[in-house]
Amino acid sequence: MAPKTTRATQALDRLGLRYTLHSYDYDGDAPRIGLQAAEALGVPPSRVLKTLMAAVDGRTVCLLLASDREAAMKRVAAAFGGKSAAMLKPADAERLTGYHVGGISPLGQKRAFATAIDAGSLTVPEAEIHINGGGRGLQIRLTEHDLVVALGPQVVALS
């Protein structure tokens, strides 16, 4: 299978960061896409970070957390200096990121959004994690350190 190129992989290539691509059979009917990806790839759910798009006081933000964790909206709001937070509707997330739900990557979005990674979802900088590669059924594996370099996020408690 030939390697795929997405806006997410192009962003990593521009930064000169190392990564590998991993495809799996995407199940759009799975109750939790991140958990389905982890199972299909044979990796622990804690090693697959899901990308969530939210609004904090009307500002769009990007969140990453382990697929077996849930975002606490009060913590999300606090992380971005806001009073309230809510998840974006799927259609809004797709329009703003340029990706389809189930394939939203934190990299290569149409616009740059303030981003936070859940501190409890990271272990050690050299540990490898998976993030969405910009398409349904496509994951990028890279080190936690390289993800932080690529995104420039804040690392705070979100779950």
Secondary structure, DSSP 8 states (H G I E B T S, - for coil): ------HHHHHHHHHT---EEEE----TT-SSHHHHHHHHHTS-GGGBEEEEEEEETTEEEEEEEETT----HHHHHHHTT-S-EEE--HHHHHHHHSS-TTS--SSS-SS--EEEEEGGG---TTSEEEEEEEETTEEEEEEHHHHHHHH--EEE---
